[in-house]
Amino acid sequence: MVSKTFDDDRHYVLGDPELDLIGSREKLAQWRHKRKGPPFYKLGRKIIYRGADLNAWLAKNRTDPENG
């Protein structure tokens, strides 16, 4: 079984150090503005990322150099 980078059942908020694996706060903000990057929830001013969504986004954006 492959381990997951993020806990599927956890919700991550800006400032959580685990999000640094994907990008800085500024990079995540740019992606949200451009409608890129992982899915997120916006509750008022709070940004929330679901662990399951982060893992799915990482898997979708995986590059395998052997497959061109």
Order of alpha helices (4+ residues) and beta strands (2+ residues): beta-alpha-beta-beta-alpha
